[in-house]
Amino acid sequence: MLKEIKVLLYIFTILVFFFLCLKYYLSDAFEKKIYRTHNNHQKIITEFSENLKIFKSDTDGIIEYIDNEKNDSKKKFQFWKLIEND
């Protein structure tokens, strides 16, 4: 008898917990609070992005392409010397 009452009390407690959670998260006050928070975050992101500094790109002309068809002689690159055994 005592065991059944204990199980019913546990089930009742769990159901009340879920009911109160749903009631809170589906309430209008919570939705207004969330909307204000999201709106505030959007405002902060907009203000921050307007104050960002934009740097000029200094990577133009860094890559040099080697055309192997025009250059018949095979150039031995320096990093191969590290691999060769002397």
N, CA and C atoms as a LAMMPS dump frame, in Angstrom:
ITEM: TIMESTEP
0
ITEM: NUMBER OF ATOMS
258
ITEM: BOX BOUNDS ff ff ff
-5.0000000000000000e+02 5.0000000000000000e+02
-5.0000000000000000e+02 5.0000000000000000e+02
-5.0000000000000000e+02 5.0000000000000000e+02
ITEM: ATOMS id mol type element x y z
1 1 1 N 0.826 -1.188 0
2 1 2 C 0 0 0
3 1 3 C 0.875 1.258 0
4 2 1 N 1.877 1.25 0.845
5 2 2 C 2.762 2.401 0.944
6 2 3 C 3.568 2.578 -0.35
7 3 1 N 3.923 1.475 -0.984
8 3 2 C 4.681 1.532 -2.225
9 3 3 C 3.855 2.171 -3.346
10 4 1 N 2.56 1.84 -3.434
11 4 2 C 1.682 2.405 -4.459
12 4 3 C 1.481 3.908 -4.248
13 5 1 N 1.393 4.332 -3.008
14 5 2 C 1.231 5.758 -2.707
15 5 3 C 2.502 6.514 -3.084
16 6 1 N 3.627 5.898 -2.821
17 6 2 C 4.897 6.53 -3.175
18 6 3 C 5.02 6.684 -4.697
19 7 1 N 4.643 5.673 -5.475
20 7 2 C 4.699 5.735 -6.936
21 7 3 C 3.732 6.801 -7.451
22 8 1 N 2.537 6.858 -6.886
23 8 2 C 1.57 7.877 -7.298
24 8 3 C 2.076 9.288 -6.974
25 9 1 N 2.735 9.448 -5.859
26 9 2 C 3.301 10.74 -5.489
27 9 3 C 4.409 11.139 -6.464
28 10 1 N 5.251 10.193 -6.861
29 10 2 C 6.295 10.465 -7.845
30 10 3 C 5.692 10.881 -9.19
31 11 1 N 4.711 10.143 -9.65
32 11 2 C 4.058 10.457 -10.926
33 11 3 C 3.381 11.817 -10.859
34 12 1 N 2.699 12.093 -9.765
35 12 2 C 2.04 13.385 -9.595
36 12 3 C 3.056 14.527 -9.606
37 13 1 N 4.187 14.337 -8.936
38 13 2 C 5.238 15.367 -8.893
39 13 3 C 5.806 15.621 -10.292
40 14 1 N 6.04 14.575 -11.032
41 14 2 C 6.575 14.721 -12.385
42 14 3 C 5.575 15.43 -13.287
43 15 1 N 4.318 15.066 -13.199
44 15 2 C 3.289 15.707 -14.017
45 15 3 C 3.133 17.189 -13.674
46 16 1 N 3.158 17.516 -12.388
47 16 2 C 3.065 18.928 -11.973
48 16 3 C 4.278 19.7 -12.492
49 17 1 N 5.447 19.102 -12.427
50 17 2 C 6.657 19.751 -12.934
51 17 3 C 6.521 20.066 -14.422
52 18 1 N 6.118 19.095 -15.224
53 18 2 C 5.958 19.329 -16.659
54 18 3 C 4.864 20.345 -16.954
55 19 1 N 3.785 20.301 -16.205
56 19 2 C 2.703 21.255 -16.415
57 19 3 C 3.173 22.673 -16.13
58 20 1 N 3.896 22.874 -15.035
59 20 2 C 4.378 24.212 -14.697
60 20 3 C 5.428 24.709 -15.699
61 21 1 N 6.269 23.812 -16.177
62 21 2 C 7.254 24.204 -17.193
63 21 3 C 6.568 24.635 -18.48
64 22 1 N 5.62 23.845 -18.937
65 22 2 C 4.888 24.205 -20.153
66 22 3 C 4.113 25.507 -19.982
67 23 1 N 3.508 25.675 -18.829
68 23 2 C 2.745 26.897 -18.579
69 23 3 C 3.661 28.119 -18.634
70 24 1 N 4.866 28.008 -18.077
71 24 2 C 5.802 29.135 -18.081
72 24 3 C 6.323 29.415 -19.486
73 25 1 N 6.77 28.39 -20.193
74 25 2 C 7.391 28.6 -21.497
75 25 3 C 6.401 28.96 -22.589
76 26 1 N 5.133 28.68 -22.393
77 26 2 C 4.126 29.057 -23.378
78 26 3 C 3.391 30.338 -23.012
79 27 1 N 3.803 30.993 -21.955
80 27 2 C 3.12 32.206 -21.516
81 27 3 C 3.53 33.402 -22.379
82 28 1 N 2.691 34.427 -22.377
83 28 2 C 2.959 35.641 -23.145
84 28 3 C 4.137 36.418 -22.563
85 29 1 N 4.289 36.405 -21.264
86 29 2 C 5.382 37.143 -20.633
87 29 3 C 6.733 36.576 -21.077
88 30 1 N 6.822 35.268 -21.169
89 30 2 C 8.062 34.643 -21.606
90 30 3 C 8.346 34.975 -23.062
91 31 1 N 7.32 34.96 -23.917
92 31 2 C 7.501 35.292 -25.329
93 31 3 C 7.954 36.739 -25.502
94 32 1 N 7.399 37.657 -24.702
95 32 2 C 7.826 39.059 -24.774
96 32 3 C 9.28 39.197 -24.334
97 33 1 N 9.64 38.494 -23.287
98 33 2 C 11.012 38.547 -22.776
99 33 3 C 11.994 38.029 -23.82
100 34 1 N 11.658 36.929 -24.468
101 34 2 C 12.518 36.354 -25.497
102 34 3 C 12.622 37.297 -26.689
103 35 1 N 11.512 37.901 -27.1
104 35 2 C 11.53 38.822 -28.234
105 35 3 C 12.426 40.019 -27.931
106 36 1 N 12.33 40.552 -26.724
107 36 2 C 13.165 41.69 -26.345
108 36 3 C 14.646 41.299 -26.332
109 37 1 N 14.925 40.127 -25.854
110 37 2 C 16.309 39.668 -25.793
111 37 3 C 16.884 39.498 -27.199
112 38 1 N 16.119 38.857 -28.088
113 38 2 C 16.595 38.666 -29.46
114 38 3 C 16.753 40.008 -30.164
115 39 1 N 15.834 40.908 -29.933
116 39 2 C 15.904 42.227 -30.545
117 39 3 C 17.129 42.98 -30.033
118 40 1 N 17.416 42.862 -28.743
119 40 2 C 18.573 43.513 -28.151
120 40 3 C 19.872 42.939 -28.726
121 41 1 N 19.937 41.616 -28.881
122 41 2 C 21.126 40.99 -29.453
123 41 3 C 21.336 41.451 -30.892
124 42 1 N 20.24 41.569 -31.642
125 42 2 C 20.35 42.019 -33.029
126 42 3 C 20.883 43.448 -33.09
127 43 1 N 20.448 44.288 -32.158
128 43 2 C 20.921 45.667 -32.102
129 43 3 C 22.421 45.71 -31.766
130 44 1 N 22.849 44.887 -30.834
131 44 2 C 24.259 44.836 -30.444
132 44 3 C 25.115 44.362 -31.612
133 45 1 N 24.656 43.351 -32.331
134 45 2 C 25.407 42.835 -33.479
135 45 3 C 25.505 43.893 -34.569
136 46 1 N 24.424 44.618 -34.823
137 46 2 C 24.432 45.668 -35.838
138 46 3 C 25.395 46.78 -35.465
139 47 1 N 25.372 47.218 -34.218
140 47 2 C 26.278 48.276 -33.779
141 47 3 C 27.737 47.821 -33.847
142 48 1 N 27.999 46.592 -33.461
143 48 2 C 29.354 46.07 -33.488
144 48 3 C 29.87 45.946 -34.923
145 49 1 N 29.02 45.479 -35.83
146 49 2 C 29.455 45.296 -37.213
147 49 3 C 29.68 46.63 -37.913
148 50 1 N 29 47.686 -37.495
149 50 2 C 29.226 49.001 -38.086
150 50 3 C 30.568 49.579 -37.651
151 51 1 N 31.081 49.187 -36.498
152 51 2 C 32.338 49.725 -35.981
153 51 3 C 33.559 48.89 -36.349
154 52 1 N 33.393 47.822 -37.126
155 52 2 C 34.524 46.983 -37.508
156 52 3 C 35.395 47.698 -38.526
157 53 1 N 36.698 47.55 -38.378
158 53 2 C 37.63 48.116 -39.335
159 53 3 C 37.857 47.099 -40.455
160 54 1 N 37.935 47.597 -41.678
161 54 2 C 38.174 46.742 -42.826
162 54 3 C 39.581 47.027 -43.33
163 55 1 N 40.396 45.989 -43.387
164 55 2 C 41.774 46.14 -43.815
165 55 3 C 41.893 45.913 -45.313
166 56 1 N 42.87 46.613 -45.923
167 56 2 C 43.131 46.452 -47.336
168 56 3 C 43.834 45.111 -47.552
169 57 1 N 43.477 44.415 -48.616
170 57 2 C 44.072 43.129 -48.923
171 57 3 C 45.492 43.334 -49.431
172 58 1 N 46.464 42.679 -48.807
173 58 2 C 47.85 42.79 -49.236
174 58 3 C 48.371 41.463 -49.804
175 59 1 N 47.476 40.618 -50.274
176 59 2 C 47.869 39.315 -50.797
177 59 3 C 47.829 39.258 -52.31
178 60 1 N 47.685 40.384 -53.005
179 60 2 C 47.663 40.377 -54.464
180 60 3 C 49.056 40.077 -54.999
181 61 1 N 49.142 39.187 -55.957
182 61 2 C 50.403 38.861 -56.599
183 61 3 C 51.319 37.987 -55.768
184 62 1 N 50.849 37.32 -54.775
185 62 2 C 51.677 36.465 -53.929
186 62 3 C 51.991 35.148 -54.641
187 63 1 N 51.017 34.582 -55.314
188 63 2 C 51.183 33.272 -55.946
189 63 3 C 51.81 33.463 -57.319
190 64 1 N 52.903 32.744 -57.582
191 64 2 C 53.543 32.755 -58.886
192 64 3 C 53.303 31.392 -59.522
193 65 1 N 52.674 31.402 -60.668
194 65 2 C 52.374 30.16 -61.373
195 65 3 C 53.534 29.824 -62.297
196 66 1 N 53.938 28.566 -62.328
197 66 2 C 55.037 28.105 -63.163
198 66 3 C 54.436 27.34 -64.337
199 67 1 N 54.749 27.78 -65.524
200 67 2 C 54.261 27.099 -66.719
201 67 3 C 55.316 26.084 -67.148
202 68 1 N 55.058 24.793 -66.963
203 68 2 C 56.033 23.739 -67.25
204 68 3 C 56.225 23.52 -68.74
205 69 1 N 55.269 23.873 -69.572
206 69 2 C 55.394 23.652 -71.01
207 69 3 C 56.434 24.587 -71.614
208 70 1 N 56.539 25.814 -71.12
209 70 2 C 57.499 26.767 -71.664
210 70 3 C 58.911 26.483 -71.167
211 71 1 N 59.026 25.962 -69.983
212 71 2 C 60.33 25.708 -69.385
213 71 3 C 60.644 24.223 -69.539
214 72 1 N 61.53 23.892 -70.495
215 72 2 C 61.854 22.491 -70.755
216 72 3 C 62.81 21.92 -69.724
217 73 1 N 63.688 22.753 -69.201
218 73 2 C 64.636 22.243 -68.217
219 73 3 C 63.936 22.043 -66.879
220 74 1 N 64.203 20.908 -66.304
221 74 2 C 63.589 20.604 -65.003
222 74 3 C 64.377 21.304 -63.915
223 75 1 N 63.745 22.17 -63.209
224 75 2 C 64.403 22.878 -62.12
225 75 3 C 64.246 22.044 -60.862
226 76 1 N 65.341 21.802 -60.184
227 76 2 C 65.307 21.02 -58.957
228 76 3 C 65.06 21.992 -57.807
229 77 1 N 63.986 21.795 -57.121
230 77 2 C 63.628 22.695 -56.03
231 77 3 C 64.447 22.371 -54.789
232 78 1 N 64.614 23.335 -53.929
233 78 2 C 65.503 23.217 -52.778
234 78 3 C 65.015 22.208 -51.736
235 79 1 N 63.709 22.027 -51.584
236 79 2 C 63.238 21.154 -50.521
237 79 3 C 63.543 19.691 -50.816
238 80 1 N 63.879 19.326 -52.091
239 80 2 C 64.245 17.942 -52.408
240 80 3 C 65.61 17.595 -51.822
241 81 1 N 66.445 18.607 -51.607
242 81 2 C 67.769 18.332 -51.02
243 81 3 C 67.636 17.811 -49.589
244 82 1 N 66.577 18.174 -48.92
245 82 2 C 66.371 17.683 -47.556
246 82 3 C 66.018 16.203 -47.546
247 83 1 N 65.404 15.724 -48.612
248 83 2 C 64.957 14.331 -48.653
249 83 3 C 66.075 13.408 -49.133
250 84 1 N 66.939 13.907 -50.026
251 84 2 C 67.994 13.069 -50.583
252 84 3 C 68.981 12.632 -49.508
253 85 1 N 69.453 11.414 -49.638
254 85 2 C 70.476 10.884 -48.732
255 85 3 C 71.829 11.111 -49.359
256 86 1 N 72.763 11.684 -48.626
257 86 2 C 74.106 11.892 -49.126
258 86 3 C 75.052 10.864 -48.56
